[in-house]
Amino acid sequence: MAEDHSLPGWPKKKLVKEVRRHLSHFGIRPVRSNIWRATWAWAHAIARSYWHVNWPLPSEIGTQYILLLLVEMKSSCMLKLPYRANEIVPLEVARLLPAVGQPGILAIASEVETKKPRRRRRKELAEDSAVQGP
């Protein structure tokens, strides 16, 4: 079978076609871009991690492409939801989301990065009290 020599790892043309078909079901038409090549480089690295080269499934490679696409959109500030999208979620949309009750379900599109404060270990607390003294 013929390989696609323009992509990392030279995947079979049938696999590339199946990935494109899988993405087209969601209205996504990948173009030959850095993201597309990075997706195949990632998939090839996974394929080589097995004893015998075993490519991921087309749906898995498609998921990798979508993830990299979302990361690219986030880094260029193109991934934004309306200001009140976390507060106002219609029932129809709530059924599509895994768990609307969880805070941060729409966090990928939020502009404010929230970090939890780091919990201090007992050892660090003991060192601090020893340095400060009685």
BAPA-999515 format. One record per residue: residue in one letter; x, y, z of N, C-alpha, C, CB in turn. Coordinates in Angstrom, 3 decimals. Glycine has a CB too. Example, Ala and Ser with C-alpha at 12.3 -4.5 7.8 and 13.67 -1.06 7.14 Angstrom:
BEGIN
PT / A / 13.190 / -5.690 / 7.800 / 12.300 / -4.500 / 7.800 / 13.200 / -3.300 / 7.800 / 11.308 / -4.473 / 9.046
PT / S / 12.850 / -2.250 / 7.080 / 13.670 / -1.060 / 7.140 / 12.900 / 0.030 / 7.870 / 14.084 / -0.598 / 5.725
//
This chain:
BEGIN
PT / M / 0.838 / -1.172 / 0.000 / 0.000 / 0.000 / 0.000 / 0.888 / 1.242 / 0.000 / -0.956 / -0.006 / 1.213
PT / A / 0.393 / 2.317 / -0.540 / 1.191 / 3.535 / -0.665 / 1.213 / 4.309 / 0.650 / 0.642 / 4.420 / -1.792
PT / E / 2.343 / 4.976 / 0.876 / 2.498 / 5.795 / 2.065 / 2.439 / 7.264 / 1.686 / 3.817 / 5.474 / 2.783
PT / D / 2.069 / 8.088 / 2.654 / 2.078 / 9.530 / 2.453 / 3.422 / 10.043 / 2.945 / 0.883 / 10.231 / 3.200
PT / H / 4.335 / 10.328 / 2.025 / 5.699 / 10.713 / 2.365 / 5.822 / 12.147 / 2.862 / 6.579 / 10.528 / 1.176
PT / S / 4.747 / 12.914 / 2.761 / 4.814 / 14.301 / 3.210 / 4.569 / 14.433 / 4.717 / 3.800 / 15.141 / 2.447
PT / L / 4.140 / 13.364 / 5.358 / 3.848 / 13.397 / 6.794 / 4.886 / 12.601 / 7.574 / 2.440 / 12.845 / 7.073
PT / P / 5.145 / 12.995 / 8.828 / 6.115 / 12.248 / 9.646 / 5.692 / 10.796 / 9.842 / 6.287 / 12.922 / 11.011
PT / G / 6.629 / 9.893 / 9.709 / 6.362 / 8.479 / 9.903 / 5.821 / 7.761 / 8.686 / 5.419 / 8.315 / 11.006
PT / W / 5.554 / 8.492 / 7.622 / 5.019 / 7.937 / 6.395 / 3.811 / 7.024 / 6.635 / 6.098 / 7.178 / 5.674
PT / P / 2.721 / 7.570 / 7.157 / 1.537 / 6.724 / 7.392 / 0.921 / 6.273 / 6.067 / 0.484 / 7.486 / 8.235
PT / K / 0.199 / 5.196 / 6.126 / -0.492 / 4.698 / 4.935 / -1.532 / 5.721 / 4.498 / -1.158 / 3.317 / 5.208
PT / K / -1.715 / 5.848 / 3.195 / -2.686 / 6.811 / 2.677 / -4.094 / 6.479 / 3.152 / -2.643 / 6.843 / 1.148
PT / K / -4.363 / 5.206 / 3.353 / -5.672 / 4.788 / 3.839 / -5.927 / 5.341 / 5.243 / -5.779 / 3.253 / 3.839
PT / L / -4.909 / 5.315 / 6.100 / -5.051 / 5.847 / 7.457 / -5.285 / 7.355 / 7.424 / -3.803 / 5.522 / 8.299
PT / V / -4.540 / 8.067 / 6.583 / -4.719 / 9.515 / 6.456 / -6.133 / 9.823 / 5.970 / -3.667 / 10.118 / 5.486
PT / K / -6.602 / 9.053 / 5.021 / -7.948 / 9.238 / 4.477 / -9.000 / 8.986 / 5.559 / -8.180 / 8.297 / 3.272
PT / E / -8.795 / 7.949 / 6.379 / -9.752 / 7.644 / 7.453 / -9.775 / 8.737 / 8.519 / -9.409 / 6.299 / 8.101
PT / V / -8.606 / 9.315 / 8.820 / -8.560 / 10.415 / 9.792 / -9.297 / 11.625 / 9.230 / -7.090 / 10.788 / 10.142
PT / R / -9.048 / 11.940 / 7.972 / -9.757 / 13.063 / 7.342 / -11.264 / 12.818 / 7.325 / -9.243 / 13.287 / 5.906
PT / R / -11.679 / 11.589 / 7.049 / -13.106 / 11.251 / 7.032 / -13.700 / 11.401 / 8.431 / -13.321 / 9.809 / 6.506
PT / H / -12.974 / 10.954 / 9.436 / -13.456 / 11.071 / 10.815 / -13.644 / 12.543 / 11.194 / -12.471 / 10.385 / 11.795
PT / L / -12.676 / 13.371 / 10.854 / -12.785 / 14.798 / 11.186 / -13.876 / 15.480 / 10.378 / -11.453 / 15.502 / 10.947
PT / S / -14.111 / 15.021 / 9.152 / -15.137 / 15.651 / 8.315 / -16.543 / 15.420 / 8.871 / -15.052 / 15.115 / 6.884
PT / H / -16.720 / 14.372 / 9.669 / -18.021 / 14.138 / 10.314 / -18.357 / 15.278 / 11.274 / -18.018 / 12.788 / 11.071
PT / F / -17.357 / 15.984 / 11.741 / -17.542 / 17.097 / 12.674 / -17.346 / 18.445 / 11.979 / -16.570 / 16.968 / 13.852
PT / G / -17.258 / 18.434 / 10.670 / -17.119 / 19.667 / 9.909 / -15.715 / 20.229 / 9.893 / -18.036 / 20.686 / 10.451
PT / I / -14.731 / 19.409 / 10.203 / -13.342 / 19.860 / 10.241 / -12.611 / 19.308 / 9.024 / -12.641 / 19.414 / 11.558
PT / R / -11.993 / 20.206 / 8.292 / -11.188 / 19.798 / 7.136 / -9.751 / 20.212 / 7.388 / -11.727 / 20.429 / 5.807
PT / P / -8.929 / 19.274 / 7.833 / -7.547 / 19.643 / 8.135 / -6.782 / 20.031 / 6.871 / -6.835 / 18.490 / 8.843
PT / V / -5.929 / 21.019 / 7.043 / -5.078 / 21.459 / 5.943 / -3.644 / 21.102 / 6.286 / -5.229 / 22.989 / 5.678
PT / R / -2.805 / 21.128 / 5.297 / -1.390 / 20.818 / 5.539 / -0.744 / 22.012 / 6.236 / -0.641 / 20.479 / 4.197
PT / S / -0.799 / 21.962 / 7.549 / -0.252 / 23.044 / 8.354 / 0.679 / 22.461 / 9.412 / -1.384 / 23.874 / 9.013
PT / N / 1.213 / 23.342 / 10.230 / 2.087 / 22.879 / 11.313 / 1.329 / 21.980 / 12.277 / 2.685 / 24.072 / 12.068
PT / I / 0.067 / 22.296 / 12.532 / -0.736 / 21.488 / 13.460 / -0.953 / 20.092 / 12.888 / -2.099 / 22.168 / 13.747
PT / W / -1.252 / 20.003 / 11.609 / -1.479 / 18.706 / 10.954 / -0.211 / 17.855 / 11.013 / -1.923 / 18.905 / 9.479
PT / R / 0.927 / 18.471 / 10.721 / 2.200 / 17.734 / 10.772 / 2.551 / 17.344 / 12.209 / 3.339 / 18.581 / 10.162
PT / A / 2.292 / 18.237 / 13.164 / 2.568 / 17.933 / 14.570 / 1.701 / 16.780 / 15.053 / 2.335 / 19.171 / 15.446
PT / T / 0.470 / 16.731 / 14.590 / -0.425 / 15.627 / 14.949 / 0.157 / 14.295 / 14.491 / -1.821 / 15.837 / 14.331
PT / W / 0.652 / 14.261 / 13.257 / 1.204 / 13.019 / 12.730 / 2.537 / 12.672 / 13.372 / 1.369 / 13.117 / 11.232
PT / A / 3.307 / 13.685 / 13.751 / 4.551 / 13.408 / 14.468 / 4.235 / 12.793 / 15.825 / 5.390 / 14.699 / 14.639
PT / W / 3.204 / 13.310 / 16.491 / 2.776 / 12.771 / 17.786 / 2.274 / 11.338 / 17.628 / 1.673 / 13.657 / 18.407
PT / A / 1.435 / 11.121 / 16.614 / 0.899 / 9.778 / 16.365 / 2.025 / 8.799 / 16.015 / -0.145 / 9.817 / 15.225
PT / H / 3.016 / 9.266 / 15.259 / 4.138 / 8.396 / 14.896 / 4.968 / 8.034 / 16.127 / 5.028 / 9.077 / 13.840
PT / A / 5.155 / 9.004 / 17.026 / 5.893 / 8.721 / 18.262 / 5.161 / 7.673 / 19.093 / 6.090 / 10.012 / 19.086
PT / I / 3.841 / 7.750 / 19.127 / 3.044 / 6.746 / 19.845 / 3.172 / 5.394 / 19.147 / 1.548 / 7.178 / 19.928
PT / A / 3.097 / 5.399 / 17.821 / 3.193 / 4.144 / 17.058 / 4.536 / 3.455 / 17.293 / 3.000 / 4.415 / 15.554
PT / R / 5.611 / 4.240 / 17.384 / 6.937 / 3.669 / 17.607 / 7.135 / 3.182 / 19.032 / 7.995 / 4.685 / 17.274
PT / S / 6.284 / 3.619 / 19.955 / 6.458 / 3.220 / 21.350 / 6.081 / 1.749 / 21.585 / 5.619 / 4.119 / 22.252
PT / Y / 5.396 / 1.134 / 20.634 / 5.039 / -0.275 / 20.739 / 6.175 / -1.139 / 20.191 / 3.720 / -0.563 / 19.982
PT / W / 6.141 / -2.435 / 20.534 / 7.158 / -3.364 / 20.055 / 7.171 / -3.384 / 18.527 / 6.907 / -4.784 / 20.615
PT / H / 5.989 / -3.553 / 17.924 / 5.824 / -3.441 / 16.478 / 5.101 / -2.122 / 16.227 / 5.025 / -4.676 / 15.873
PT / V / 5.478 / -1.422 / 15.190 / 4.851 / -0.130 / 14.900 / 3.352 / -0.335 / 14.742 / 5.459 / 0.520 / 13.618
PT / N / 2.592 / 0.325 / 15.604 / 1.142 / 0.189 / 15.619 / 0.534 / 1.589 / 15.735 / 0.669 / -0.739 / 16.794
PT / W / -0.003 / 2.088 / 14.619 / -0.554 / 3.435 / 14.596 / -1.813 / 3.523 / 15.452 / -0.859 / 3.861 / 13.160
PT / P / -2.057 / 4.676 / 16.075 / -3.323 / 4.867 / 16.798 / -4.505 / 4.801 / 15.825 / -3.322 / 6.226 / 17.554
PT / L / -5.692 / 4.654 / 16.378 / -6.904 / 4.613 / 15.561 / -7.151 / 5.972 / 14.907 / -8.123 / 4.198 / 16.416
PT / P / -7.865 / 6.001 / 13.794 / -8.164 / 7.284 / 13.148 / -8.883 / 8.263 / 14.082 / -9.013 / 7.050 / 11.909
PT / S / -9.779 / 7.755 / 14.917 / -10.484 / 8.637 / 15.851 / -9.525 / 9.222 / 16.888 / -11.617 / 7.873 / 16.554
PT / E / -8.527 / 8.444 / 17.290 / -7.544 / 8.928 / 18.261 / -6.642 / 9.998 / 17.650 / -6.695 / 7.764 / 18.785
PT / I / -6.236 / 9.787 / 16.410 / -5.409 / 10.786 / 15.725 / -6.228 / 12.055 / 15.485 / -4.863 / 10.225 / 14.378
PT / G / -7.495 / 11.880 / 15.147 / -8.380 / 13.031 / 14.979 / -8.535 / 13.815 / 16.268 / -9.741 / 12.581 / 14.488
PT / T / -8.623 / 13.107 / 17.385 / -8.723 / 13.763 / 18.695 / -7.456 / 14.543 / 18.998 / -8.985 / 12.729 / 19.804
PT / Q / -6.312 / 13.988 / 18.657 / -5.050 / 14.697 / 18.853 / -5.040 / 15.983 / 18.032 / -3.853 / 13.800 / 18.468
PT / Y / -5.534 / 15.923 / 16.799 / -5.580 / 17.109 / 15.943 / -6.480 / 18.179 / 16.564 / -6.083 / 16.738 / 14.528
PT / I / -7.650 / 17.768 / 17.035 / -8.578 / 18.728 / 17.638 / -7.968 / 19.351 / 18.883 / -9.913 / 18.048 / 17.986
PT / L / -7.298 / 18.553 / 19.694 / -6.649 / 19.081 / 20.891 / -5.589 / 20.122 / 20.531 / -6.018 / 17.944 / 21.699
PT / L / -4.748 / 19.805 / 19.550 / -3.712 / 20.751 / 19.132 / -4.325 / 22.005 / 18.508 / -2.754 / 20.084 / 18.137
PT / L / -5.435 / 21.841 / 17.811 / -6.140 / 22.978 / 17.231 / -6.689 / 23.895 / 18.324 / -7.278 / 22.494 / 16.323
PT / L / -7.263 / 23.305 / 19.372 / -7.770 / 24.100 / 20.492 / -6.643 / 24.825 / 21.216 / -8.529 / 23.209 / 21.473
PT / V / -5.508 / 24.160 / 21.379 / -4.354 / 24.799 / 22.022 / -3.881 / 25.978 / 21.187 / -3.201 / 23.785 / 22.221
PT / E / -3.844 / 25.816 / 19.873 / -3.438 / 26.909 / 18.986 / -4.418 / 28.082 / 19.081 / -3.343 / 26.412 / 17.529
PT / M / -5.704 / 27.764 / 19.107 / -6.712 / 28.818 / 19.231 / -6.584 / 29.535 / 20.568 / -8.124 / 28.236 / 19.079
PT / K / -6.341 / 28.793 / 21.634 / -6.194 / 29.384 / 22.963 / -4.973 / 30.294 / 23.019 / -6.086 / 28.288 / 24.030
PT / S / -3.864 / 29.874 / 22.419 / -2.641 / 30.671 / 22.475 / -2.750 / 31.946 / 21.653 / -1.465 / 29.851 / 21.992
PT / S / -3.587 / 31.952 / 20.623 / -3.754 / 33.161 / 19.812 / -4.986 / 33.960 / 20.219 / -3.846 / 32.794 / 18.340
PT / C / -5.522 / 33.665 / 21.402 / -6.680 / 34.386 / 21.961 / -7.912 / 34.317 / 21.056 / -6.314 / 35.845 / 22.202
PT / M / -8.049 / 33.258 / 20.305 / -9.204 / 33.095 / 19.436 / -10.247 / 32.155 / 20.043 / -8.763 / 32.572 / 18.080
PT / L / -9.946 / 31.567 / 21.177 / -10.863 / 30.637 / 21.824 / -11.489 / 31.355 / 23.017 / -10.130 / 29.320 / 22.270
PT / K / -12.628 / 31.970 / 22.771 / -13.304 / 32.711 / 23.828 / -14.784 / 32.399 / 23.787 / -13.063 / 34.229 / 23.690
PT / L / -15.381 / 32.335 / 24.955 / -16.825 / 32.202 / 25.081 / -17.379 / 33.539 / 25.571 / -17.210 / 31.030 / 26.055
PT / P / -18.671 / 33.763 / 25.403 / -19.258 / 34.984 / 25.943 / -19.039 / 35.079 / 27.454 / -20.754 / 35.040 / 25.621
PT / Y / -19.066 / 36.294 / 27.972 / -18.748 / 36.566 / 29.366 / -19.567 / 35.714 / 30.337 / -18.970 / 38.027 / 29.661
PT / R / -20.834 / 35.543 / 30.091 / -21.715 / 34.839 / 31.032 / -21.990 / 33.393 / 30.627 / -23.025 / 35.580 / 31.155
PT / A / -21.152 / 32.816 / 29.815 / -21.386 / 31.448 / 29.329 / -21.361 / 30.423 / 30.453 / -20.346 / 31.079 / 28.285
PT / N / -20.576 / 30.652 / 31.502 / -20.543 / 29.726 / 32.637 / -21.817 / 29.800 / 33.467 / -19.337 / 30.018 / 33.520
PT / E / -22.433 / 30.977 / 33.501 / -23.609 / 31.181 / 34.348 / -24.901 / 30.772 / 33.663 / -23.698 / 32.624 / 34.766
PT / I / -25.017 / 31.052 / 32.379 / -26.257 / 30.805 / 31.650 / -26.037 / 29.657 / 30.677 / -26.734 / 32.081 / 30.900
PT / V / -26.587 / 28.494 / 31.043 / -26.446 / 27.292 / 30.218 / -27.835 / 26.703 / 30.007 / -25.480 / 26.244 / 30.885
PT / P / -28.385 / 26.806 / 28.785 / -29.707 / 26.228 / 28.518 / -29.705 / 24.714 / 28.726 / -30.153 / 26.557 / 27.087
PT / L / -30.874 / 24.156 / 28.960 / -31.010 / 22.721 / 29.210 / -30.454 / 21.892 / 28.051 / -32.478 / 22.365 / 29.448
PT / E / -30.713 / 22.344 / 26.839 / -30.236 / 21.624 / 25.647 / -28.703 / 21.532 / 25.640 / -30.733 / 22.327 / 24.355
PT / V / -28.047 / 22.595 / 26.037 / -26.583 / 22.611 / 26.089 / -26.096 / 21.816 / 27.293 / -26.049 / 24.062 / 26.151
PT / A / -26.814 / 21.904 / 28.399 / -26.424 / 21.190 / 29.619 / -26.395 / 19.682 / 29.381 / -27.390 / 21.525 / 30.771
PT / R / -27.288 / 19.184 / 28.541 / -27.291 / 17.748 / 28.237 / -26.055 / 17.327 / 27.453 / -28.543 / 17.381 / 27.454
PT / L / -25.497 / 18.250 / 26.692 / -24.315 / 17.933 / 25.889 / -23.026 / 17.999 / 26.692 / -24.223 / 18.873 / 24.716
PT / L / -23.000 / 18.809 / 27.751 / -21.817 / 18.934 / 28.589 / -21.789 / 17.817 / 29.611 / -21.780 / 20.300 / 29.285
PT / P / -20.609 / 17.301 / 29.961 / -20.526 / 16.168 / 30.883 / -21.124 / 16.451 / 32.261 / -19.095 / 15.759 / 31.042
PT / A / -20.752 / 17.545 / 32.888 / -21.273 / 17.884 / 34.218 / -21.158 / 19.389 / 34.394 / -20.500 / 17.121 / 35.357
PT / V / -22.264 / 20.084 / 34.192 / -22.242 / 21.536 / 34.264 / -22.000 / 21.999 / 35.691 / -23.548 / 22.117 / 33.733
PT / G / -22.368 / 21.187 / 36.667 / -22.193 / 21.566 / 38.058 / -20.741 / 21.705 / 38.469 / -22.857 / 20.571 / 38.933
PT / Q / -19.848 / 21.080 / 37.736 / -18.430 / 21.166 / 38.082 / -17.892 / 22.537 / 37.701 / -17.621 / 20.051 / 37.378
PT / P / -17.198 / 23.190 / 38.635 / -16.602 / 24.467 / 38.258 / -15.467 / 24.238 / 37.267 / -16.088 / 25.220 / 39.504
PT / G / -15.388 / 25.078 / 36.287 / -14.301 / 24.978 / 35.325 / -14.591 / 24.074 / 34.141 / -13.089 / 24.497 / 36.009
PT / I / -15.854 / 23.659 / 33.940 / -16.158 / 22.794 / 32.798 / -15.895 / 23.546 / 31.496 / -17.632 / 22.301 / 32.854
PT / L / -16.074 / 24.846 / 31.524 / -15.808 / 25.665 / 30.348 / -14.511 / 26.446 / 30.512 / -16.971 / 26.621 / 30.089
PT / A / -13.613 / 25.952 / 31.348 / -12.390 / 26.676 / 31.691 / -11.426 / 26.809 / 30.526 / -11.699 / 25.993 / 32.828
PT / I / -11.512 / 25.936 / 29.554 / -10.563 / 26.014 / 28.444 / -10.701 / 27.341 / 27.709 / -10.775 / 24.847 / 27.472
PT / A / -11.908 / 27.899 / 27.706 / -12.125 / 29.147 / 26.991 / -12.080 / 30.369 / 27.896 / -13.441 / 29.100 / 26.282
PT / S / -11.852 / 30.169 / 29.195 / -11.824 / 31.324 / 30.093 / -10.491 / 32.038 / 29.972 / -12.074 / 30.894 / 31.554
PT / E / -10.531 / 33.331 / 30.181 / -9.317 / 34.126 / 30.052 / -8.519 / 34.153 / 31.339 / -9.656 / 35.533 / 29.633
PT / V / -9.176 / 33.979 / 32.466 / -8.499 / 34.053 / 33.751 / -8.025 / 32.667 / 34.135 / -9.426 / 34.642 / 34.841
PT / E / -6.746 / 32.539 / 34.352 / -6.170 / 31.274 / 34.788 / -6.264 / 31.217 / 36.303 / -4.690 / 31.119 / 34.306
PT / T / -6.912 / 30.193 / 36.821 / -7.026 / 30.062 / 38.263 / -6.117 / 28.941 / 38.721 / -8.489 / 29.801 / 38.691
PT / K / -5.343 / 29.238 / 39.741 / -4.455 / 28.232 / 40.305 / -4.800 / 28.071 / 41.770 / -2.959 / 28.618 / 40.118
PT / K / -4.827 / 26.835 / 42.215 / -5.057 / 26.569 / 43.623 / -3.768 / 26.825 / 44.379 / -5.558 / 25.121 / 43.848
PT / P / -3.888 / 27.358 / 45.585 / -2.666 / 27.559 / 46.357 / -2.033 / 26.218 / 46.702 / -2.958 / 28.360 / 47.638
PT / R / -0.733 / 26.196 / 46.668 / -0.007 / 24.956 / 46.931 / -0.065 / 24.651 / 48.422 / 1.468 / 25.056 / 46.447
PT / R / -0.406 / 23.415 / 48.743 / -0.436 / 23.012 / 50.151 / 0.982 / 22.749 / 50.623 / -1.324 / 21.753 / 50.357
PT / R / 1.286 / 23.212 / 51.796 / 2.622 / 23.025 / 52.348 / 2.717 / 21.668 / 53.019 / 2.965 / 24.144 / 53.344
PT / R / 3.855 / 21.066 / 52.880 / 4.078 / 19.760 / 53.500 / 4.462 / 19.956 / 54.956 / 5.176 / 18.963 / 52.746
PT / R / 4.286 / 18.897 / 55.726 / 4.638 / 18.951 / 57.152 / 6.118 / 19.259 / 57.341 / 4.289 / 17.624 / 57.844
PT / K / 6.958 / 18.704 / 56.455 / 8.394 / 18.913 / 56.565 / 8.726 / 20.402 / 56.392 / 9.148 / 18.059 / 55.515
PT / E / 8.094 / 21.040 / 55.394 / 8.323 / 22.463 / 55.165 / 7.860 / 23.289 / 56.361 / 7.602 / 22.922 / 53.894
PT / L / 6.724 / 22.922 / 56.933 / 6.212 / 23.643 / 58.101 / 7.156 / 23.496 / 59.288 / 4.812 / 23.136 / 58.476
PT / A / 7.716 / 22.283 / 59.460 / 8.638 / 22.045 / 60.583 / 9.918 / 22.858 / 60.390 / 8.975 / 20.530 / 60.711
PT / E / 10.403 / 22.951 / 59.144 / 11.606 / 23.737 / 58.860 / 11.377 / 25.221 / 59.113 / 12.051 / 23.520 / 57.417
PT / D / 10.204 / 25.702 / 58.718 / 9.887 / 27.119 / 58.943 / 9.834 / 27.451 / 60.428 / 8.554 / 27.476 / 58.286
PT / S / 9.231 / 26.572 / 61.224 / 9.140 / 26.839 / 62.669 / 10.512 / 26.731 / 63.338 / 8.151 / 25.858 / 63.336
PT / A / 11.399 / 25.865 / 62.799 / 12.735 / 25.725 / 63.375 / 13.587 / 26.963 / 63.064 / 13.424 / 24.449 / 62.837
PT / V / 13.405 / 27.535 / 61.889 / 14.167 / 28.722 / 61.487 / 13.723 / 29.944 / 62.304 / 13.988 / 28.995 / 59.969
PT / Q / 12.413 / 30.048 / 62.507 / 11.880 / 31.189 / 63.248 / 12.189 / 31.104 / 64.732 / 10.387 / 31.289 / 63.047
PT / G / 12.315 / 29.906 / 65.211 / 12.622 / 29.703 / 66.618 / 11.405 / 29.791 / 67.509 / 13.633 / 30.697 / 67.064
PT / P / 11.623 / 29.644 / 68.830 / 10.472 / 29.648 / 69.751 / 9.933 / 31.028 / 70.011 / 10.848 / 29.019 / 71.058
//
